[in-house]
């Protein structure tokens, strides 16, 4: 038991020390730039001032963080459900694929900041326009990754299922969808970070709450410590949502090759030691 716990902690340290070291180096460079006066304080605040503001104004930031997180999660869930349904329809129907794919591609390349004001005009200044922009940002990677996963199933497996009497629904549930899950999770992890961006873009265009609103207000007031604090909180929201999806992937797909690869690497390291 103690050996397993030690190995587990050793694995955690092995995975985290490099990004922690990089983050510490970035903070040190940031501090050096501000401490030596290389950049004016009103342009780039010091780390101490920025994190001090995070602590002092945490209750204010928390309220806006909750708004942005709610818009992000709601948009991400809608995009995930609609994206999977669209992907399934495209895989099982060449007509739908040939019709929908160009439209999806066209919609993806349109800058969302350019069409976000339309949603404010149509839907008002509530949370709805922000959710719509988040859905549009997150929808495309879910569709593409799911289509790729559903199409990458071994044809021999599908033929075997057909010879054993498996219908389309049972084959989808037992073979196609489980095999597509690694691709789906890859798309979901990209989509959730884009959903954060979409929610903030929607708040930029028209809002009186949310982290996008905080950044706009800070920018207008030349309050760079608050601006940096808002950016840090937005980044943390995206990172936490990404890590939650990564944890869900580890729990749901322990059999996947990438997870087995990590285990094999650990065993090889033990053998070398």
ABEGO torsion letter per residue (X at the ends): XAAAAAAAAAAAAAAAAAAAAAAAAAAAAAAAAAAAGABBAAABBBAAAAAAAAAAAAAAAAAAAAAAAAAAAAAAAAAAAAAAAAAAAAAABAAAAAAAAAAAAAAAABBAAAAAAAAAAAAEABAAAAAAAAAAAAAAAAAAAAAAAAAABBAAAAAAAAAAGBBAAAAAAAAAAAAAAAAAAAAAAAAAAAAAAAAAAAAAABBABEAAAAAAAAAAAGBAAAAAAAAAAAAAAAAAAAAAAAAAAAAABAABAAAAAAAAAAAAAAAAX
